[in-house]
Amino acid sequence: MATLLHLDASARSRSISREVSAAFADSWRLEHPGAGYVYRDLAADPVPFIDAGWTEICDAVLAAGATDLDRLATLVRTPAQAAAWRIVEPLLTELLAADTVLIGTPMYNYSIPASLKAWLDQVTFPRMSLAPRRFVVATARGGAYSPGTPKAALDYQESYLRDFFAGHFAVTDTVFINAELANSRQDPALSRLRGEHDASYARAVDTARGLGKEY
Ligand SMILES: Cc1cc2nc3c(=O)[nH]c(=O)nc-3n(C[C@H](O)[C@H](O)[C@H](O)COP(=O)(O)O)c2cc1C
């Protein structure tokens, strides 16, 4: 059964990245009636930061060359590791059950929010692969970072997620849908860019809706 795991990470409850990810999720769900759909709000219900127990399990994974979930469970030895595993195991099971992973995320400080990084740290272990799962990332950012813009090199949000998913998850075809220039909604100094933002936002919602149908 097709299953979509939908994550949102904005600290705002009404947010642009949430709207764009919802556009994808809504049309995906219409196309896949009865399919699996799991929603996790990483801001409202944050996962804890990893602790020593999880690092010890990761070290044991490296030593054992383990790559699957069942082998990971056999490497848990101490009470601290068992406590870490109780957090990781349901998150990993949820991730591995999905064939499409949809992430709505704001740009914070040129990168991703700590809530999303905390989730990534929890679900990532050495030598794992998430191929052939598909990832779709809906971002919102205050400025513009598209190729050719002055701040393009400062986009550590898309570049980080793209490189990490490819390098560590073996997922090389992540699709990014970016709504740019969001700060023009609040910042009077950027109000001249409001039209460009509106167009970028409308494009993002449209693209998300269209992709949700295709996936
Ligand atoms: C803590 C914080 C840090 C931010 N850092 C950046 C940044 O580095 N670059 C940028 O272009 N916009 C930045 N912004 C603006 C957000 O990316 C923008 O408000 C976007 O709409 C947030 O996504 P959301 O609407 O889904 O919450 C920041 C906003 C906040 C609240």
The ligand as an SDF file (V2000), in Angstrom:
LIG
                    3D

 31 33  0  0  0  0  0  0  0  0999 V2000
   14.2110   32.2760   13.3510 C   0  0  0  0  0  0  0  0  0  0  0  0
   14.0820   32.6700   11.9070 C   0  0  0  0  0  0  0  0  0  0  0  0
   15.1990   32.6580   11.0940 C   0  0  0  0  0  0  0  0  0  0  0  0
   15.0770   33.0000    9.7540 C   0  0  0  0  0  0  0  0  0  0  0  0
   16.1850   32.9630    8.9610 N   0  0  0  0  0  0  0  0  0  0  0  0
   16.0760   33.2480    7.6520 C   0  0  0  0  0  0  0  0  0  0  0  0
   17.2120   33.1930    6.7910 C   0  0  0  0  0  0  0  0  0  0  0  0
   18.3200   32.8930    7.1910 O   0  0  0  0  0  0  0  0  0  0  0  0
   17.0390   33.4970    5.4930 N   0  0  0  0  0  0  0  0  0  0  0  0
   15.8140   33.8170    4.9750 C   0  0  0  0  0  0  0  0  0  0  0  0
   15.7190   34.0350    3.7820 O   0  0  0  0  0  0  0  0  0  0  0  0
   14.7210   33.8810    5.7610 N   0  0  0  0  0  0  0  0  0  0  0  0
   14.8220   33.6060    7.0810 C   0  0  0  0  0  0  0  0  0  0  0  0
   13.7250   33.6590    7.8790 N   0  0  0  0  0  0  0  0  0  0  0  0
   12.4050   33.9670    7.2870 C   0  0  0  0  0  0  0  0  0  0  0  0
   11.6060   32.6790    7.0620 C   0  0  0  0  0  0  0  0  0  0  0  0
   12.3050   31.7980    6.2200 O   0  0  0  0  0  0  0  0  0  0  0  0
   10.2410   33.0300    6.5140 C   0  0  0  0  0  0  0  0  0  0  0  0
    9.5120   33.7080    7.5370 O   0  0  0  0  0  0  0  0  0  0  0  0
    9.4530   31.8020    6.0540 C   0  0  0  0  0  0  0  0  0  0  0  0
    8.1650   32.2170    5.6610 O   0  0  0  0  0  0  0  0  0  0  0  0
    9.3340   30.8030    7.1950 C   0  0  0  0  0  0  0  0  0  0  0  0
    8.5930   29.6880    6.7790 O   0  0  0  0  0  0  0  0  0  0  0  0
    7.1390   29.4260    7.3450 P   0  0  0  0  0  0  0  0  0  0  0  0
    6.2500   30.5210    6.7830 O   0  0  0  0  0  0  0  0  0  0  0  0
    6.7770   28.0890    6.8210 O   0  0  0  0  0  0  0  0  0  0  0  0
    7.2030   29.4680    8.8420 O   0  0  0  0  0  0  0  0  0  0  0  0
   13.8180   33.3550    9.2210 C   0  0  0  0  0  0  0  0  0  0  0  0
   12.6870   33.3880   10.0690 C   0  0  0  0  0  0  0  0  0  0  0  0
   12.8230   33.0570   11.3890 C   0  0  0  0  0  0  0  0  0  0  0  0
   11.6020   33.1010   12.2770 C   0  0  0  0  0  0  0  0  0  0  0  0
  1  2  1  0
  2  3  1  0
  2 30  2  0
  3  4  2  0
  4  5  1  0
  4 28  1  0
  5  6  2  0
  6  7  1  0
  6 13  1  0
  7  8  2  0
  7  9  1  0
  9 10  1  0
 10 11  2  0
 10 12  1  0
 12 13  2  0
 13 14  1  0
 14 15  1  0
 14 28  1  0
 15 16  1  0
 16 17  1  0
 16 18  1  0
 18 19  1  0
 18 20  1  0
 20 21  1  0
 20 22  1  0
 22 23  1  0
 23 24  1  0
 24 25  2  0
 24 26  1  0
 24 27  1  0
 28 29  2  0
 29 30  1  0
 30 31  1  0
M  END
$$$$
